[in-house]
Amino acid sequence: MSKSEINKVVLVGGSTRIPWIKEWLTEYFGFAPDDRLNPDEGVAVGAALMARTLSGQDTENQLVLQDLTPLTLGVRLVGDKVGKQINRNTSIPCEAVERYYTARNN
């Protein structure tokens, strides 16, 4: 999906109260995000929809819910570097295998 196919952006959650977020989204999409919904209520409604779908009671709407990792997950390496294991927005559950060795004993 490209950003030209998006015609509405609804903000939910605490970070939507940050003015810069609204400014950046307006600049990026070319229109202001819809902020008429209370951000906390939006999170609650989303949780209720997810609960209904997961319980099997939602037969009218065929919603697809997918859990994703919000951040890249990794392991700290020598020299304050990070070995990335699971990239952000990866569907979970997932599995990653990487072999690491100790740099120092004890």
Backbone as ProteinMPNN parsed JSONL, in Angstrom:
{"seq_chain_A": "MSKSEINKVVLVGGSTRIPWIKEWLTEYFGFAPDDRLNPDEGVAVGAALMARTLSGQDTENQLVLQDLTPLTLGVRLVGDKVGKQINRNTSIPCEAVERYYTARNN", "coords_chain_A": {"N_chain_A": [[0.844, -1.167, 0.0], [0.562, 2.163, -0.843], [1.298, 5.529, 0.245], [-0.371, 7.276, -1.065], [-2.717, 5.91, -1.354], [-3.925, 6.031, 1.072], [-6.48, 7.542, 2.841], [-7.276, 8.508, 5.25], [-6.094, 9.102, 8.516], [-6.069, 7.965, 11.734], [-5.398, 8.869, 14.99], [-4.24, 7.216, 17.87], [-3.534, 6.458, 21.329], [-0.996, 7.465, 23.719], [1.209, 8.988, 22.641], [0.109, 10.533, 20.685], [-0.528, 12.948, 21.65], [1.586, 14.578, 21.357], [2.588, 17.439, 19.784], [4.388, 17.553, 17.595], [4.144, 15.081, 16.332], [1.64, 15.193, 15.04], [2.178, 17.304, 13.291], [4.239, 16.197, 11.713], [2.924, 13.992, 10.508], [0.97, 15.372, 9.041], [2.579, 16.747, 7.224], [3.798, 14.555, 5.938], [1.658, 12.96, 4.819], [0.1, 14.886, 3.611], [-2.298, 15.789, 4.508], [-4.18, 16.596, 7.447], [-4.106, 14.532, 10.384], [-6.894, 12.693, 11.73], [-8.086, 13.75, 14.681], [-10.239, 13.651, 16.347], [-11.105, 11.587, 17.921], [-10.825, 10.394, 21.228], [-7.621, 9.656, 22.35], [-7.076, 7.657, 24.308], [-9.484, 6.276, 24.486], [-9.561, 5.235, 21.949], [-7.562, 3.276, 22.015], [-8.744, 1.559, 23.858], [-11.073, 0.776, 22.469], [-9.897, -0.545, 20.319], [-8.704, -2.692, 21.691], [-11.013, -3.958, 22.602], [-12.2, -4.741, 20.17], [-10.239, -6.518, 19.301], [-10.403, -8.487, 21.311], [-12.993, -9.418, 20.864], [-12.734, -10.499, 18.271], [-10.754, -12.471, 18.688], [-12.134, -14.153, 20.392], [-13.872, -15.425, 18.767], [-16.408, -14.518, 18.301], [-16.923, -12.6, 16.423], [-18.456, -12.674, 13.636], [-19.426, -11.186, 11.592], [-17.679, -9.135, 10.649], [-14.679, -9.574, 8.983], [-12.069, -9.293, 10.384], [-8.556, -9.071, 10.405], [-6.195, -9.77, 12.67], [-2.987, -9.02, 13.776], [-0.169, -9.647, 15.624], [2.692, -7.739, 16.204], [6.219, -7.108, 16.529], [7.14, -4.166, 18.138], [9.588, -2.912, 18.137], [13.009, -3.326, 16.995], [14.628, -6.242, 18.014], [17.464, -7.312, 19.822], [20.874, -8.347, 20.588], [23.347, -7.261, 22.832], [26.594, -6.531, 21.805], [30.221, -6.8, 21.74], [31.933, -3.713, 22.085], [29.802, -2.005, 22.298], [27.913, -2.485, 20.3], [25.037, -3.713, 18.515], [23.642, -6.808, 17.873], [21.303, -7.51, 15.618], [18.389, -9.381, 15.998], [15.61, -9.837, 15.628], [13.725, -8.057, 13.459], [11.932, -4.911, 13.6], [8.345, -4.769, 13.426], [7.96, -7.433, 12.783], [6.02, -10.336, 12.467], [4.615, -11.965, 15.298], [4.076, -15.043, 17.012], [7.595, -15.667, 16.511], [10.757, -16.896, 15.319], [14.243, -16.81, 15.835], [17.548, -17.613, 15.106], [20.825, -17.438, 16.106], [24.298, -17.68, 16.501], [26.39, -16.948, 19.182], [29.465, -16.013, 20.777], [31.35, -15.879, 23.803], [33.243, -13.003, 24.711], [34.922, -12.531, 26.772], [36.065, -14.404, 29.491], [34.347, -15.274, 32.495]], "CA_chain_A": [[0.0, 0.0, 0.0], [1.326, 3.407, -0.885], [0.662, 6.576, 1.042], [-1.42, 7.928, -1.857], [-3.94, 5.123, -1.198], [-4.45, 6.267, 2.416], [-7.276, 8.765, 2.826], [-7.577, 8.938, 6.614], [-5.199, 8.627, 9.562], [-6.663, 8.16, 13.047], [-4.366, 8.761, 16.015], [-4.618, 6.644, 19.164], [-2.407, 6.261, 22.23], [-0.461, 8.633, 24.401], [2.136, 9.823, 21.872], [-0.643, 11.407, 19.788], [-0.626, 14.261, 22.289], [2.806, 15.319, 21.022], [2.278, 18.25, 18.6], [5.274, 17.238, 16.47], [3.612, 13.899, 15.634], [0.595, 15.681, 14.135], [2.833, 18.105, 12.249], [4.966, 15.303, 10.813], [1.944, 13.244, 9.724], [0.363, 16.299, 8.091], [3.567, 16.965, 6.172], [4.048, 13.308, 5.216], [0.505, 12.516, 4.045], [-0.513, 15.989, 2.891], [-3.548, 16.155, 5.181], [-4.077, 16.477, 8.908], [-4.709, 13.322, 10.949], [-8.166, 12.854, 12.439], [-7.808, 13.686, 16.115], [-11.498, 13.834, 17.078], [-11.263, 10.47, 18.843], [-9.979, 10.429, 22.418], [-6.571, 8.649, 22.135], [-7.189, 6.535, 25.242], [-10.658, 5.5, 24.09], [-9.195, 4.501, 20.73], [-6.83, 2.085, 22.441], [-9.717, 0.666, 24.49], [-11.93, 0.21, 21.413], [-9.077, -1.519, 19.6], [-8.578, -3.878, 22.54], [-12.31, -4.643, 22.599], [-12.336, -5.402, 18.863], [-9.331, -7.66, 19.284], [-10.968, -9.511, 22.187], [-14.161, -10.009, 20.17], [-12.254, -11.312, 17.16], [-10.057, -13.644, 19.212], [-13.095, -15.041, 21.05], [-14.652, -16.115, 17.74], [-17.757, -13.969, 18.246], [-17.049, -11.649, 15.317], [-18.726, -13.393, 12.388], [-19.823, -10.204, 10.587], [-16.487, -8.491, 10.094], [-13.541, -10.475, 8.876], [-10.865, -8.561, 10.754], [-7.327, -9.842, 10.545], [-5.367, -9.18, 13.71], [-1.64, -9.544, 13.698], [0.745, -9.091, 16.617], [3.999, -7.407, 15.64], [7.186, -6.535, 17.46], [7.192, -2.733, 17.854], [10.981, -2.485, 18.021], [13.974, -4.354, 16.646], [15.158, -6.911, 19.2], [18.812, -7.77, 19.55], [21.785, -8.712, 21.659], [24.475, -6.341, 22.92], [27.862, -7.144, 21.428], [31.428, -6.078, 22.139], [32.045, -2.393, 21.469], [28.483, -1.369, 22.366], [27.146, -2.71, 19.077], [23.877, -4.566, 18.719], [23.382, -7.824, 16.865], [19.858, -7.562, 15.423], [17.827, -10.728, 15.91], [14.263, -9.773, 15.071], [13.465, -6.688, 13.013], [10.634, -4.368, 14.006], [7.186, -5.116, 12.609], [7.936, -8.853, 12.472], [4.884, -11.029, 13.084], [4.955, -12.861, 16.395], [5.384, -15.558, 17.429], [8.612, -15.87, 15.487], [11.957, -17.569, 15.826], [15.5, -16.367, 15.252], [18.664, -18.388, 15.63], [22.136, -16.863, 15.82], [25.284, -18.21, 17.442], [27.289, -15.941, 19.746], [30.519, -16.53, 21.639], [31.771, -14.909, 24.812], [34.487, -12.296, 24.392], [35.772, -12.632, 27.964], [35.618, -15.398, 30.473], [33.91, -14.739, 33.787]], "C_chain_A": [[0.891, 1.233, 0.0], [0.585, 4.486, -0.106], [-0.415, 7.311, 0.257], [-2.751, 7.18, -1.761], [-4.598, 5.326, 0.171], [-5.207, 7.587, 2.416], [-7.648, 9.255, 4.219], [-6.58, 8.31, 7.574], [-5.845, 8.975, 10.899], [-5.574, 7.92, 14.086], [-4.947, 8.177, 17.296], [-3.364, 6.474, 20.002], [-1.83, 7.571, 22.713], [0.416, 9.544, 23.561], [1.412, 10.736, 20.89], [-0.822, 12.806, 20.379], [0.601, 15.133, 22.003], [2.547, 16.105, 19.74], [3.127, 17.897, 17.377], [4.758, 16.046, 15.669], [2.56, 14.332, 14.614], [1.193, 16.474, 12.981], [3.52, 17.209, 11.227], [4.0, 14.515, 9.925], [1.267, 14.125, 8.683], [1.298, 16.551, 6.92], [3.747, 15.718, 5.308], [2.881, 12.923, 4.304], [-0.149, 13.636, 3.239], [-1.877, 16.377, 3.421], [-3.388, 15.886, 6.662], [-4.707, 15.174, 9.39], [-5.997, 13.655, 11.695], [-7.905, 12.682, 13.929], [-9.074, 13.913, 16.948], [-11.727, 12.733, 18.108], [-10.322, 10.655, 20.036], [-8.924, 9.328, 22.273], [-6.679, 7.438, 23.058], [-8.387, 5.655, 24.913], [-10.368, 4.678, 22.836], [-8.451, 3.22, 21.045], [-7.803, 1.076, 23.046], [-10.634, 0.008, 23.456], [-11.156, -0.832, 20.612], [-8.907, -2.804, 20.382], [-9.882, -4.664, 22.565], [-12.55, -5.368, 21.283], [-11.45, -6.638, 18.777], [-9.88, -8.802, 20.141], [-12.146, -10.203, 21.513], [-13.715, -10.929, 19.041], [-11.595, -12.594, 17.66], [-11.002, -14.632, 19.875], [-13.942, -15.813, 20.044], [-16.068, -15.587, 17.602], [-17.973, -13.024, 17.067], [-17.224, -12.41, 14.016], [-19.096, -12.435, 11.266], [-18.616, -9.606, 9.88], [-15.341, -9.487, 10.077], [-12.256, -9.687, 9.125], [-9.688, -9.509, 10.851], [-6.462, -9.116, 11.558], [-4.007, -9.834, 13.689], [-0.787, -8.859, 14.758], [2.107, -8.895, 15.967], [4.921, -6.928, 16.743], [7.31, -5.046, 17.144], [8.611, -2.218, 17.622], [11.84, -3.643, 17.537], [14.547, -4.932, 17.94], [16.538, -7.458, 18.874], [19.595, -8.062, 20.805], [22.948, -7.717, 21.648], [25.764, -7.102, 22.657], [29.026, -6.308, 21.945], [31.481, -4.746, 21.403], [30.723, -1.653, 21.421], [27.723, -1.42, 21.04], [25.994, -3.648, 19.401], [23.759, -5.531, 17.55], [21.872, -7.977, 16.731], [19.401, -9.005, 15.244], [16.481, -10.72, 15.188], [13.985, -8.322, 14.713], [12.088, -6.219, 13.463], [9.575, -4.721, 12.965], [7.204, -6.555, 12.112], [6.744, -9.487, 13.18], [5.376, -11.926, 14.204], [3.805, -13.824, 16.614], [6.318, -15.75, 16.236], [9.824, -16.529, 16.134], [13.167, -17.026, 15.097], [16.629, -17.154, 15.908], [19.963, -17.736, 15.157], [23.098, -17.373, 16.883], [26.226, -17.095, 17.874], [28.302, -16.631, 20.651], [30.904, -15.457, 22.65], [33.105, -14.285, 24.415], [35.465, -12.368, 25.539], [35.211, -13.738, 28.84], [35.298, -14.703, 31.777], [33.298, -13.374, 33.61]], "O_chain_A": [[1.856, 1.319, 0.76], [-0.609, 4.363, 0.166], [-1.299, 7.917, 0.863], [-3.802, 7.752, -2.054], [-5.707, 4.844, 0.401], [-4.661, 8.626, 2.043], [-8.27, 10.308, 4.356], [-6.259, 7.128, 7.46], [-6.136, 10.141, 11.167], [-4.906, 6.887, 14.062], [-6.014, 8.59, 17.75], [-2.262, 6.359, 19.466], [-2.134, 8.642, 22.187], [0.378, 10.761, 23.743], [2.034, 11.63, 20.315], [-1.223, 13.735, 19.678], [0.63, 16.306, 22.377], [2.308, 15.496, 18.697], [2.636, 17.939, 16.249], [4.921, 16.008, 14.449], [2.583, 13.893, 13.465], [0.767, 16.334, 11.834], [3.403, 17.428, 10.022], [4.231, 14.384, 8.723], [1.014, 13.679, 7.564], [0.871, 16.569, 5.765], [3.839, 15.817, 4.084], [3.095, 12.593, 3.138], [-0.875, 13.364, 2.283], [-2.548, 17.222, 2.829], [-2.575, 15.062, 7.08], [-5.735, 14.754, 8.859], [-6.162, 14.756, 12.22], [-7.546, 11.596, 14.383], [-8.995, 14.316, 18.108], [-12.47, 12.932, 19.069], [-9.161, 11.029, 19.866], [-9.288, 8.167, 22.087], [-6.404, 6.314, 22.638], [-8.319, 4.433, 25.045], [-10.87, 3.564, 22.684], [-8.684, 2.19, 20.412], [-7.704, -0.122, 22.78], [-10.934, -1.182, 23.557], [-11.698, -1.882, 20.266], [-8.958, -3.891, 19.808], [-9.866, -5.895, 22.551], [-13.051, -6.493, 21.279], [-11.858, -7.673, 18.249], [-9.824, -9.962, 19.732], [-12.281, -11.425, 21.58], [-14.26, -12.02, 18.876], [-11.843, -13.675, 17.125], [-10.711, -15.827, 19.92], [-14.651, -16.748, 20.416], [-16.86, -16.157, 16.852], [-19.115, -12.687, 16.754], [-16.24, -12.754, 13.363], [-19.083, -12.826, 10.099], [-18.553, -9.581, 8.651], [-15.082, -10.162, 11.073], [-11.467, -9.447, 8.211], [-9.826, -10.632, 11.334], [-6.046, -7.98, 11.331], [-3.892, -11.056, 13.595], [-0.694, -7.632, 14.788], [2.609, -9.776, 15.269], [4.471, -6.408, 17.764], [7.561, -4.688, 15.993], [8.798, -1.189, 16.972], [11.449, -4.804, 17.654], [14.908, -4.187, 18.851], [16.763, -7.999, 17.792], [19.073, -8.033, 21.92], [23.469, -7.373, 20.587], [25.994, -8.176, 23.213], [28.829, -5.236, 22.518], [31.114, -4.665, 20.23], [30.54, -0.765, 20.588], [26.979, -0.497, 20.708], [25.987, -4.299, 20.445], [23.775, -5.125, 16.388], [21.224, -8.514, 17.629], [19.958, -9.751, 14.439], [16.251, -11.497, 14.261], [14.011, -7.453, 15.584], [11.187, -7.029, 13.681], [9.875, -4.939, 11.791], [6.538, -6.875, 11.127], [6.489, -9.208, 14.352], [6.419, -12.569, 14.086], [2.65, -13.446, 16.414], [5.877, -15.965, 15.107], [9.887, -16.69, 17.353], [13.127, -16.806, 13.887], [16.649, -17.332, 17.126], [20.165, -17.515, 13.963], [22.727, -17.48, 18.052], [26.791, -16.386, 17.04], [28.033, -17.692, 21.215], [30.792, -14.263, 22.371], [33.978, -14.95, 23.858], [36.677, -12.281, 25.343], [34.0, -13.953, 28.895], [35.893, -13.682, 32.122], [32.869, -12.758, 34.585]]}, "name": "protein", "num_of_chains": 1, "seq": "MSKSEINKVVLVGGSTRIPWIKEWLTEYFGFAPDDRLNPDEGVAVGAALMARTLSGQDTENQLVLQDLTPLTLGVRLVGDKVGKQINRNTSIPCEAVERYYTARNN"}
